[in-house]
């Protein structure tokens, strides 16, 4: 039996124990699962209370069941849902009973969504939006993912593809009627105009910076500096909990510590690095190497220095030879003077500096406000952003390039222009997941959680 002919089941709610749990079933034996465990099929799309029994007639739980006959279901197949109490023993008994039903097996990660995709319930851009929605950590990520799930990019791509096919039909009709005098010219003019408009629309989308793609990954902020200047204390202040060990002894932090923050809806990863200094300790040397690497790759570095002291030479490679606030990798560097409660703070320099007392919290609100503003500038506006993944951008670029080449080749021959239009339509078909995408499906759907 082909794996797609199996009926799959999985826990589709949170990890037990919980007050309630939802177990979903999808496939041709979903009705058999309901009749075996709940006695009979309930009315479609109506909740029914049933006492569930296993194959030997032993009671499992008092539950609520639902029946969604295909194709009017989330996956396009027959779907059943069992809403039970979320204890581990209840779920173990229910899943064991389901496993005993012929042709039923536990679902793999993302298999429910993949079946929905294969049955035309959503396209690949919407599936990617669903994946992003599942993994969204902030409200801005959630809103962006929901727009994709609702077809923001998919609907535009379908429209573009249909218009390309229409333009291609005009050109190919001109080829077929090449012996009819002025017919080809009459067909080519509207086709060329349509292709030009399409190219400009897609090029405009591609011209926008990749803010939406960056929003998925988040902003990376590294806290760096000499040992014992308060880096771990600062990350604890930003996280509002103890995530790093604070000690008066230099070299306490040996490895990179990461914490995920939600700053006004912007996802920010803050990294606490080992103190950068010369050392003979091989373990600390490795920590310093990792600290330098992460600081150079970060979007923003907060370089900590004690108030009243000059910025040490270890910061110079990050600050650049000219002393401006840019790192070699293109990120920015802020000087943060800590322990202002113990010493005076110099006037703000050309790079812009912040004065804080991490142990007391002085200056932390102002630093957080600046981080929020930096994140807003870094991500830009993502409202209405169409492209959220590198895969989508690559395929749109291929489509735009093919449209451009078709315009350049019109004068050389309609056949060459028509071939480029077919390539553009093919790229958009791959974007939607409707042609030749087997190589990417596994990579996309395996990232989903089990039961989705």
C-alpha positions in Angstrom: 0.0 0.0 0.0 1.3 3.5 -0.9 2.0 5.7 2.2 -0.6 8.2 0.9 -3.3 5.4 1.1 -2.6 5.0 4.9 -4.8 6.7 7.4 -2.7 8.8 9.7 -3.2 10.0 13.3 -1.4 12.2 15.7 -1.8 14.3 18.8 -2.5 17.8 17.4 -2.6 19.8 20.6 0.0 20.6 23.2 2.3 18.3 25.1 0.6 16.3 27.9 -0.5 16.6 30.6 -3.2 19.2 29.8 -6.8 19.8 30.5 -7.9 18.8 27.0 -6.1 17.2 24.0 -7.0 16.8 20.3 -6.1 13.7 18.3 -6.6 14.1 14.6 -7.2 11.3 12.0 -7.0 11.7 8.2 -7.4 9.2 5.5 -9.8 6.6 4.1 -10.1 4.7 7.5 -11.0 7.8 9.5 -14.7 6.7 9.5 -13.6 3.2 10.7 -11.7 4.8 13.5 -14.8 6.6 14.6 -17.1 3.6 14.4 -14.5 1.4 16.1 -13.8 3.7 19.0 -17.0 5.9 19.3 -19.7 3.4 18.2 -21.1 5.3 15.2 -20.4 8.2 12.9 -21.7 11.6 14.3 -23.4 14.1 12.0 -20.8 15.9 9.8 -19.2 19.0 11.4 -21.3 18.6 14.6 -19.7 17.9 17.9 -21.0 14.7 19.6 -20.2 13.4 23.1 -19.1 9.8 23.1 -17.6 7.3 25.5 -14.6 5.8 23.7 -13.8 2.1 23.9 -10.7 0.2 22.6 -10.9 -2.9 20.4 -11.5 -5.1 23.4 -14.5 -3.0 24.6 -12.6 -1.4 27.5 -13.5 2.2 28.1 -10.9 4.8 27.3 -12.4 8.2 28.0 -15.5 10.4 27.9 -14.9 12.5 24.8 -16.2 14.8 22.1 -15.8 13.6 18.5 -16.2 15.4 15.2 -16.5 14.0 11.6 -15.4 15.9 8.5 -16.0 13.9 5.3 -13.7 14.7 2.5 -13.2 16.7 0.4 -14.7 19.3 2.6 -12.0 19.0 5.3 -8.7 20.5 6.2 -6.7 17.9 4.3 -9.2 17.1 1.6 -9.5 13.6 3.0 -12.0 12.1 5.5 -10.9 13.6 8.8 -12.0 12.7 12.4 -11.1 14.5 15.6 -11.2 13.1 19.1 -11.3 15.7 21.9 -10.3 13.9 25.1 -8.8 14.7 28.5 -5.1 15.5 28.2 -3.6 13.0 30.6 -0.7 10.8 29.4 -2.6 7.6 30.3 -5.7 8.6 28.3 -3.6 9.6 25.3 -1.5 6.4 25.4 -4.6 4.2 25.5 -6.3 6.1 22.6 -3.2 6.1 20.4 -2.6 2.4 21.1 -6.2 1.6 20.2 -5.8 3.6 16.9 -2.6 1.7 16.1 -4.5 -1.6 16.2 -6.9 -0.5 13.4 -5.9 -1.8 10.0 -4.0 0.6 7.7 -3.6 3.2 10.3 -0.3 4.6 11.5 1.2 7.6 13.4 1.7 10.7 11.2 5.1 12.0 10.3 6.0 15.7 10.9 4.1 17.9 8.6 2.1 15.0 7.0 -1.3 16.5 7.6 -0.3 19.8 5.9 1.5 18.0 3.1 -1.7 16.1 2.3 -3.6 19.4 2.4 -1.1 20.7 -0.1 -1.3 17.6 -2.4 -5.1 17.8 -2.3 -5.1 21.4 -3.4 -6.3 22.9 -0.1 -3.3 25.3 0.0 -0.3 26.1 -2.2 3.3 26.0 -1.2 3.5 29.7 -0.2 0.5 29.2 2.1 2.2 26.1 3.6 5.3 28.1 4.2 3.2 30.8 5.8 1.6 28.1 8.1 5.1 26.9 9.1 6.1 30.4 9.9 2.9 30.9 11.9 3.7 27.8 14.0 7.2 29.1 14.7 6.3 32.8 15.2 7.7 34.1 18.4 6.5 37.8 18.2 3.4 39.5 17.1 5.0 41.0 14.0 6.1 37.6 12.9 2.6 36.2 13.5 1.0 38.9 11.4 3.5 38.4 8.5 3.0 34.6 8.6 -0.8 35.0 8.7 -0.8 37.2 5.6 1.2 34.5 3.8 -1.2 31.8 5.0 -4.1 33.8 3.7 -2.5 33.9 0.2 -0.8 37.3 0.0 2.0 36.0 -2.3 0.1 33.0 -3.7 -2.8 35.0 -5.1 -0.4 37.4 -6.8 1.7 34.6 -8.2 -1.4 32.8 -9.6 -2.5 36.1 -11.3 1.0 36.7 -12.7 1.1 33.1 -14.1 -2.3 33.4 -15.7 -1.3 36.7 -17.4 1.9 35.1 -18.6 0.0 32.2 -20.1 -2.4 34.7 -21.8 0.6 36.6 -23.3 2.2 33.4 -24.4 -1.0 32.3 -26.1 -1.0 35.6 -28.1 2.5 35.1 -29.2 2.0 31.5 -30.1 -1.1 32.3 -32.0 1.0 34.8 -34.0 3.4 32.0 -34.8 0.6 29.7 -35.9 -1.0 32.5 -38.2 2.3 33.8 -39.5 1.0 33.5 -43.1 -2.0 35.7 -42.4 -0.4 39.1 -43.2 -0.9 41.6 -40.4 -2.3 39.1 -37.8 1.0 38.5 -36.1 1.6 42.2 -35.6 -1.9 42.7 -34.2 -1.2 39.9 -31.7 2.3 40.8 -30.7 1.6 44.4 -29.7 -0.8 43.6 -26.8 1.5 40.6 -25.8 4.6 42.8 -25.5 2.7 45.4 -23.5 1.4 42.7 -21.1 4.9 41.2 -20.7 6.4 44.6 -19.9 3.8 45.4 -17.3 4.3 41.9 -15.7 8.0 42.4 -15.6 7.7 45.8 -14.0 5.4 44.4 -11.3 7.6 41.5 -10.3 10.8 43.7 -10.5 9.1 46.2 -8.1 8.5 43.4 -5.6 12.1 42.2 -6.0 13.5 45.7 -5.6 12.2 46.0 -2.1 14.8 45.0 0.5 14.4 41.7 2.2 12.9 43.0 5.4 10.3 40.2 5.5 12.9 37.5 5.2 15.0 39.1 8.0 11.9 39.3 10.2 11.6 35.5 10.0 15.2 35.1 11.3 15.3 38.1 13.7 17.9 40.7 14.7 21.1 39.4 16.3 22.7 41.6 18.9 26.0 40.6 20.5 27.2 42.0 23.8 31.0 42.1 23.7 33.9 43.7 25.6 36.7 43.0 28.0 36.2 40.5 30.8 34.4 41.6 33.9 32.8 44.7 32.5 29.2 43.6 33.1 28.2 41.7 30.0 26.4 38.9 31.8 24.7 41.4 34.1 23.4 43.4 31.1 22.0 40.3 29.3 20.2 39.4 32.6 18.7 42.9 32.7 17.6 42.7 29.1 16.1 39.2 29.6 14.6 40.2 33.0 15.8 36.9 34.4 19.1 35.2 35.3 20.3 33.6 32.1 24.0 34.1 32.7 26.3 33.6 35.7 27.5 36.9 37.2 30.8 36.7 39.0 33.5 39.3 40.1 36.1 36.9 38.6 37.2 37.6 35.1 36.7 34.9 32.5 33.5 33.4 34.1 31.7 33.3 30.7 33.5 30.7 28.5 30.9 30.1 25.8 28.3 32.0 23.9 25.0 32.4 25.7 21.9 33.3 23.7 18.5 34.6 24.8 15.5 35.3 22.6 13.7 38.6 23.2 10.5 40.2 21.9 11.1 44.0 21.6 7.9 45.7 20.6 7.1 42.7 18.3 10.5 42.5 16.8 12.4 39.2 17.3 15.8 39.8 18.8 18.5 37.3 19.7 20.9 38.7 22.3 24.3 37.0 22.6 26.5 37.2 25.7 30.0 36.5 24.7 33.2 35.6 26.5 35.4 38.6 27.5 37.8 39.4 24.8 41.4 39.4 26.1 44.8 37.7 25.7 44.9 34.5 27.7 46.9 31.3 28.0 43.9 29.2 29.1 43.0 27.0 26.0 39.3 26.9 27.0 39.1 30.6 27.4 41.0 31.1 24.1 38.2 29.1 22.4 35.6 31.2 24.1 37.4 34.4 22.9 37.6 33.0 19.3 33.9 32.3 19.3 33.1 35.7 20.8 35.0 37.5 18.1 33.3 35.4 15.4 29.8 36.0 16.7 30.4 39.7 17.3 31.6 40.1 13.7 28.6 38.3 12.3 26.0 40.2 14.5 23.8 42.9 13.1 24.6 45.1 16.1 27.4 44.9 18.7 27.0 46.4 22.2 30.7 47.0 23.2 30.8 47.3 26.9 33.5 49.4 28.6 33.7 50.6 32.2 32.8 54.3 32.6 35.9 56.5 32.7 38.0 54.1 30.7 39.0 54.4 27.0 37.7 51.9 24.5 40.3 49.1 24.4 42.2 48.2 21.3 40.4 44.8 21.0 37.3 46.8 19.8 39.1 48.4 16.9 38.7 45.6 14.4 35.0 45.7 15.0 34.8 49.5 14.9 36.8 49.7 11.7 40.0 51.6 11.0 38.1 54.9 10.6 36.5 54.5 14.0 33.0 54.7 12.7 30.1 52.6 14.0 30.2 49.8 11.5 31.8 46.4 11.8 33.6 44.7 8.8 30.5 42.4 8.3 28.3 45.4 7.8 26.8 45.4 11.3 26.7 48.4 13.7 28.7 48.9 16.9 27.5 50.9 19.9 29.7 51.8 22.8 27.9 51.2 26.2 29.7 52.6 29.3 28.8 50.5 32.3 29.1 51.2 36.0 28.3 54.8 35.7 27.4 54.7 39.4 31.1 54.2 40.1 32.6 56.8 37.8 32.0 59.8 35.5 30.8 59.4 32.0 32.5 61.3 29.2 30.6 63.4 26.8 28.8 61.5 24.0 31.4 60.8 21.3 31.0 60.7 17.5 29.8 57.1 17.5 27.1 57.7 20.1 27.4 56.2 23.5 25.2 54.9 26.2 25.7 55.1 30.0 24.3 52.4 32.2 24.6 50.8 35.6 23.7 47.2 34.7 23.7 46.1 38.3 21.0 48.7 39.3 19.2 49.1 36.0 20.2 52.7 35.4 20.0 53.6 31.7 18.5 50.2 30.7 15.1 51.7 29.6 16.9 54.2 27.3 19.1 51.4 25.9 16.0 49.2 25.2 14.2 52.1 23.5 17.3 52.6 21.3 17.3 48.9 20.5 13.6 49.1 19.5 14.3 52.0 17.2 17.3 50.2 15.7 15.1 47.1 15.1 12.4 49.2 13.4 14.9 50.8 11.1 16.6 47.5 10.4 13.4 45.6 9.5 11.7 48.5 7.9 8.0 48.1 7.0 7.0 44.5 6.4 3.3 45.2 6.1 2.2 43.9 2.8 5.6 42.4 2.1 5.2 39.6 -0.4 8.5 37.7 -0.2 9.4 36.0 3.1 11.8 33.3 2.0 14.9 33.1 -0.1 13.3 30.3 -2.2 10.4 32.6 -3.1 12.8 35.5 -4.0 15.0 33.2 -6.2 12.0 31.9 -8.2 10.5 35.4 -8.7 13.9 36.6 -9.9 14.0 33.7 -12.4 10.5 34.7 -13.6 11.5 38.3 -14.0 14.7 37.4 -15.9 12.7 35.2 -18.3 10.2 38.0 -18.9 13.0 40.5 -19.6 14.7 38.1 -22.0 11.4 37.5 -23.8 11.1 41.2 -24.4 14.6 41.4 -25.8 14.0 38.4 -28.1 10.7 39.5 -29.6 12.5 41.1 -32.5 14.7 38.1 -33.1 11.9 35.6 -33.2 8.5 34.9 -31.6 9.6 31.3 -30.9 12.4 32.4 -28.6 10.2 34.9 -26.8 7.5 32.2 -26.3 10.1 29.8 -24.8 11.2 32.4 -22.3 7.5 33.0 -21.3 7.2 29.3 -20.7 10.2 29.5 -18.4 8.6 32.4 -16.5 5.4 30.5 -16.0 7.3 27.4 -14.9 9.2 29.4 -12.3 5.9 30.7 -10.9 4.5 27.2 -10.9 7.4 26.1 -8.8 6.8 29.0 -6.5 3.2 27.8 -5.9 4.3 24.2 -5.7 2.3 23.0 -8.7 5.1 21.8 -10.9 8.4 19.8 -10.2 8.8 20.6 -6.5 9.4 17.1 -5.1 13.0 18.2 -4.2 11.8 20.9 -1.9 8.7 19.3 -0.3 10.6 17.2 2.1 12.8 20.1 3.3 9.8 22.2 3.9 7.3 19.8 5.6 9.8 18.0 7.8 10.2 21.2 9.8 6.5 21.1 10.9 5.6 19.6 14.2 4.0 16.1 14.4 0.2 16.5 14.1 0.3 19.5 11.8 
